[in-house]
Amino acid sequence: MEEFANGATQVSIKTKDGKNYTRILISNSMWIIAMRDFTDLPFSLDEIYDISQSEEDKNPTNRGGWYYWDNWGKEVFP
């Protein structure tokens, strides 16, 4: 998979029930950290059937405006 920013890869995910989700941001090939238009992940990780990358994912026209789900500062460094 191709990254478009330091450690960030945009992907599309298909769930076991056949739903397709796009514009998902993965960090360091390990963590789903954001998804456009969603404040929470709309599926559980065990529902993932396939992760792919379209041409738009590889070179997204919109590279900013993510709503990140992290809470690192509060949980890791109280």
Stockholm file with secondary structure:
# STOCKHOLM 1.0

chainA/1-78         MEEFANGATQVSIKTKDGKNYTRILISNSMWIIAMRDFTDLPFSLDEIYDISQSEEDKNPTNRGGWYYWDNWGKEVFP
#=GR chainA/1-78 SS CCCSBTTEEEEEEEETTSCEEEEEEEETTTEEEEETTCSSCSSCGGGEEEEECCHHHHSCSCCCCCCBCCCHHHHHCC
#=GC SS_cons        CCCSBTTEEEEEEEETTSCEEEEEEEETTTEEEEETTCSSCSSCGGGEEEEECCHHHHSCSCCCCCCBCCCHHHHHCC
//
